Amino acid sequence: FVRLCLDKILLQCVLQSRTLSGADAINALRPFYFAVHPDFFGQHPKEREVNENSLKRLNGYLENLQKPGFRSFKPTQLTFYVREREPNSSNVQESFSASGFRAVSFTLHTRDLLSTVLDILNSCSLSTEHVQSLNVNSQPHKEAKSTVNRPIKWDKTYYSFTGFKDPEEELEQAQRVETTLLSWLDDNEASAVKKLKKSLPLRKELERLKIELSHELQLSDIRWQRSWGIAHRCSQLHSLGRLVQQRPEILENVKGRTVVFTDRSGMSAAGHVMLGTMDVHHHWTKIFERLPNYYKLQKRLLLLEDRISQLLGGIQVIYIEELQPLLTLEEYFETLNSFYNKLRDSRLPFHPRSLRGLQMILESDRYAPSLHEFGHFMIPTVCDPAALQWFIFSKAQEARENLKRKEEMMITEKELINTSTERFSLDRLYKEPSVSSAQMIDCCKRLLEESLPYLQGMHLCISHFYSVLQDGDLCIPWNWK
């Protein structure tokens, strides 16, 4: 027993020499955060959402590592889209998205900050040389890369005697056993219920503030671009409420509109009033004062869409918030204007109203046209007019069939959401924007075949990963096992 205690003291000394502080870990990960930060993916909403969700889980993992006495952990699989485009020779799983970004997937299972930082940087093919400049005893990277290869290997009798869990055995077991919906709910139900109960007063306050402000300003709706927590949303509504009290006269211009709390202020391409969450009241006041000018620009934009439609045989130009980047009205107008001038000069021979009933969206980050599963054409602003004409003609019939299928799918999705909510007594069932209707339908059909008493009264979000959000919402992947 004395020998075991001495070995434990020696191990603690070794581990201390390889441990980073929380601040050092953040500094060491700066190149990684720069490569994957969601703010740099404005034109790519899917990649932005994946990185944002993965960063939340990564930050939670790092916080747990810094907790005193932290021993138990679960391997965490993360996926990030990295901005660099050079091929990677590492052994991590990776692929390239349609927009050209590199998708990197890796599993974190280390127990100290240094090993975790090195794992992340190595997985994303980022340099680890700057880590040596931190206040860390220089150790070979291969030695620090994984706790499985740590210099001291404990005998199995140590874990039997002390009752501590063997990290190697835990890791091997986690790799052998695939996470299932029932096992994950069994492990996380208590945590979700605790967080949900804690958030209930704030949820009621949020609903009250939203109703009061919507009624007072005669708004169509109040939305949030990102999945901020309930407390954060309440704070934003309180700020808007204070502005209403201070400058009620300037808020007359917002009647009948939708207000969206997002990263920047202005008016969106969809015609919604955007309030930047990092802006002060002075910036919000300016936006409200400029709304009449925005409305004039919006009329010009609608006229431009109509002219493009006439040049393309009556096809309707639309803007879909869930599928396109959040553009300001000015940015979208410039995109439309550039595309219109190109079409007008090409004089394509489309028969008037021959494509009536079809839809298209403009994209600035593509080079080839495509047809979405919901039936709308996705047209690059730089597309060659002749190639555009041939593509639309060849895909017109398929587009009409997809549009009809979309209507049927939306009805089916809504019915399944209502049935699942009632069947499991859920307080709310919703999905992330990156989950398609087909994926949501498949998920709900399989859920209805299960008996899930854990879900009663819960908020369930269909996503691409397992997670318990800070306000108690349960996130499960749409293709759960």
N, C-alpha and C positions, 0 to 999 in steps of 0.2 A: 504493500500500500504506500509506504514511504517513497519507494522507487517511482510509483505512478505519479505521486504528487510532484516529485522533483522533475519528472519528464514533462508534466503539465506546465510547470513554471518555465522550463526551458522552451517549450513550444510557444508559450505566450510571448517570451522575449523575441523569438524569431518572427512571430506574426507581427509584433509591434514594429519591428524594423522594416516591414514590408507594407505598412498600413498608411494610406493617405488620409488627410483630413477631408471633410466635406468640401471646403473651399478649394483645396488642391485638386480634388476630383473634377470639379466644375471647370477649373482652368485647364486641366489636361484634356477635357472633352470639348473644348471650344472649337477645334477644327471639325469635329463630328457634328456639333449643333449647327455650325455654319453650313455644312453640306446637306443637312436634312431638315432645317427649320421650315415649318409650314408657310411662313410669310414669304418665302422665296418661290412658292409654287402657286402664285395667284392665277396663272393661266391653266392650271391643272388641278381641278377640284378633287378628283379621286385620289391622286397622289398626296395632295395636301391633307386630306382627311385621314389617310392611312398613317402618315407621319405624325399628325397631331395626336391620334389615339395611341400610337406606339410610344411617343414621348411621355404621355401621361403614365403609362405602365412602367416605363424605364425609370422615371422620377420616383415612383412608388417603390420600386426595387431598391434604388439607391438610398432612399430614406430609411427603409427597413434595415439595410446593412449598417446604418449609423446608430441604430437604437441600442442602448446598453443591454447586455445580456442576450442579444439576439442570436438564436441558435437554429430554430426551425426555418426552413425555406422551401419554396417550390420552384423548380426550373421554369423559367419564363421565356416563351418563344416570342420574338419580335420581328417585325418586317418593316424596313425603311426603303423609301425611294431616294437614291443618292443622285445628286446633280451631276457628278462627273460622268463622262461617257466612255472612259477608257476601259477596256476589258479587264477583268479581274482573274487572277490565277489562283486565288485562295480556294479552300475546299468547302466554303459555305455555299448554301443553296442560293442561287441568284438567277434572275431573268431580266429581260428588258421589256418595259411597258411600251404601249403603242406610241407614247409621246417621246420615247427614246431614253427615259431615265432607267437607271439600273436598280432593280429590286433586290435587296439583300435581306436574307432571313437567317437568324442565328438564335441559339438558345443560351440564356444566362443561367449558370448554376454555381457561380463562384460565391465565396463567403466573405471576401474582403474587397474594399474599394479598388485597390491597385490592380488586382487580377481582373476585376470587372472592367475597369477602364481599358486595360490592355486588350482584353477580349473584344471589346466594342471597336476600338481603333483598328485592330488587326482584321476583324471581320469585314470592315468597310475599306480595307486597303489604305488606311491613313497612317501617316508617320507616327512612330512612338518615341522618336528621339527626344522630343521636348519634355517627356515625362521624367527623363533623367535629371533635368534642371530643377525639379521639385525637391522638397525635403524628404527624399526617400533613399534608403540604403540601396546602393546599386546592386541589383540582382539580375542574373541572366533572364531575358524575356521568356525563354522557354520554360524556366523554372516557375515564373510568376503567372504563367498563362492559365494554369488550371490547378485547382486544389487537389486533383487526383494525383499529380506529380509533386506534391509538396515534399520537402526534404525529410520530414519525420513521419513515419507511417506507424500508426498505433496498432497494437495487437487487438484482436477481437475481444479478448478478455477484459480490456479496459472499458469498452462500451457495455459489456455485460455487468461489470462491477459497479460502474458509476451511473448507469441508466441513461447516459447520453446516446443520441442517435448517431449511427455510423454514417457519415456523409457519402462515402462511396456506395454503401448499400442503398441509401436513399436515392442517389442519382441513378443507379442501375435499375432500381424498381420503377422510378418515374419514367425511364426510357422504355422499359418493357411494357408498362401499362398505359394504354392510350386513354386520354381524358374522355369520359362519356358525360352526357347531359345529366343523368341521374347522380353519378358520383360527384360531379362538380356542384350541383344544387345541394346535395347532402352536406358538402364541405363548406359552402358559402351562404347557406340560407340564414343562419344566425347573424352573421355579419351584416347581410343586406337588410334584415328586419330591424336591427339596431339602428343602422344609418337612416332607414326610411322613417322610423318613429321620430328620430331626432329632427328630420327635415320637415315633418308635417306642419308645424306652426309656420315655418317660412313658406311652405307651399300655399297655405291659405292666405298669407300676407301677399304673396306674389299675385294670386288670382284676384284678390281685392284691389290691389293697386292697378292691375291691368284693366279691370272692368271700370274703375273710377276714371282713369285717364282716357280710356277709349270713349267713354260717355262724355266727359268734359270737353275733349277736343274733337268729338264726332269722328273718330278714326275708324277706318275699315278694319284694321287689325294691328297688332303689335307683335313683331317677330324678332328672333335672334339668329344671326348667321351661324354662330358656333354653339357648341354644347356647353356653354358656361354653367356653373353651378347655380343653385337656387338663390343663395345669398348674393352672388354677383349680380344676378338679374334684378333682384329687389333693389340693390344699390343703384342700378342704372335707372330704374323707374322712379326712385326717390329723387334722383338728379333731375329727371325730366319734370317731375312734379314741382320742384323748387323753381325751375325756369318758368313754368306756367304761372306761378304766383308772382314772379318778378316782372315778367314781360308778357302779360296775357294778350296784348294787342297784336303781336307779331305772329301768334299762333293761329290766327284766323285762316291763314293760307293753307293750313295742313288738313282742313276738313275733307272727309271722305277718302283720305289717303291711308296707306299702310306705312308704319314706321318700323324700320329695321335697325337694330343695334348691331354694328359691325366694326370693321377695322378702320374705316375712314368715313368722312362726312361728305354728303352731296346727295345727288339723286341717281338711283340705279337705272340700268337699261330697261328694267321692267316698270319703271315709273314710281318706285317706292322711295320714301325719304330715308336716307341713310344717316345715322348718327354715330360717329366714331367714338368708341368707348374710351379712347385715350385723349380725346379732345375735351377742352374746358367749355363752360357755358358760352363763352364769347364766340367760339367757333360754331356752336349749335345755333346761336342767335343769328349769325351771318347766313347760315343755310336757310333758316326760316324766312329771313328777309329777301333772299334771292329766289324763293320758290316761284313767284310770278314769271321770272325770266326762264326758269327751268320748264315751266308749263308751255311757254312759247317754243322752246327748243324741242319739246316733246311733240308738238303739233307738226313741226318741220320733219321730225324723224318719222312720224306716221305717214306723212306725204311721201317721203323717200322710200319707205317700204312699199307703198302702193305703186310707185313708179317702177321699182324693181320687179314687182309682181306682173305688171303689164308687159315688161320686156321678156319675161320668162313664161309666157302663156298662161298667166293667172295663178301660178303657184304662190302660196302664202308664205311670207317671211315671218318667222316667229322667234321668240327668245325664251328659252327654257332655263329657269334658275337652277334646277337640280343638275343639269347636264353641262352648263356653261359657266365659265368664270364670272365672278361678280364684277361687272363692268359699270363704270359711271355712264351717265347719259351722254356726256361729251365724247367719251371713248367709243361708245357704240355708234354714235352719229358719224364719227370720222370713219369707222369701219364700213358702215353702210354707204357713205358718200364715195369712198374709194372704189368699192365694188360696183356701184351704180355707174360711175364714169367709165369703168372698164367695160361693162356690158353695153353701154350706150355707144361706145366707139366700135365695138365688134359687130353690132347689128345682127344678132343671131336670128335666124328665120323661124321663130316659134309662132305657131298659129294662135291667134287670140283665144284665150279661155280654154285651150286644149288641155291644160294641166290644172284646171280649176279643181279644188278639193284636196290637192296635195300640199305638203308643207316642207319648209327648209329652214335650217339655221346656219348662220355664218360662223366659221371658226378661223382664227388667225394663226393657229399653231399646227395646221395640217397642210399637206401638199397634194393629197389625192381625195376626190369625193368618195363618200360612202353612204350606205343606207342603214339607218338605225332599225333595231328590231321593232320599234314602235311606229315605223312608217315614214318618219321625216328624213329628208336628205340632209347630210352634213357636208356643207360646201366650203372648201377653203377659199379665203379671200384672194389668194394668188392663183386660183385654178385657171387653167387655159380655157377660154370660152368654147373652143371647138370640142375639147374633151368633155367639158361640162354638158354641152348639148347632147352628145352621144350617150353619156352616162344617164342622164335624166330620161331620155327616150327609152333606153334599154331596161330601166328599172321602174318605170312608171306603174306597170301593172302589179309588180311585187309590192311597191309602196302602198298601193290602194288596199291590197290584201292585208298588209301589216297594220295599217290604220284601223281596219275593221277588227282585226285580232286584238289590237290595243284596247278598244272599247270593251270587248268581252273580258279581257284580262283584268281591267280595272274594276269591273263589276264583281268578278270572281274574287279578287284580292280583298275588296271591301267586305264581301260576305264572309270570307274566311276569318278576317280580323275580328268582325263582330261575333262570329260563332266561337272563336277561340277565347275571346275576352269573357264571354258568358260562361263557357264550359269550365274554365279554370278560375273563375271569379277574380279575374285580374282587375286592378284599378285602371291600368292603361297598357295597351299593346301598340308599339310603334316600331318603325325601322329607320335605320340611317339612310341618308340619300344615296349612298353608294351601293345599297342593296336593291337589285332590280325587282320588278313585280313578279317575274317568273321565279326568282329565288325566294321571295316572300311567300308565294303560293305554295311552293314545294315545302317550305319550312312549316307553314301552318297545317298543311295536310298531314304531315308526319307527327306534329305535336298532338293533333286530335286523336291519334291512335294510341297515345300514351296516357297513363294515369299519373298526374303530377300535382299532388296536394300541396307541394312546396310553394306553388305560385299564387295561392289565394291572397288577394289584397295587394299584390306586388305590382311594380312598374317593370314591364319586360320590353327590352329593346333588342331587335334582331339586327345583328351586326356581322362582323367577320372574325370575332374573337370572344373569349370568355373574359368577363370583368365585372366587378361590383363598383359602380360609380360612387362618387362622394356623397350623393344624396340618396343612396340605397337602390337605384335602378339596377336591375340585372341585365347584363349584356351577354347574349349567347350567339355563336356563329349560326348563320342560316343553314349551313350544311352539317349541323351537329350530328354526333354519332350516338 
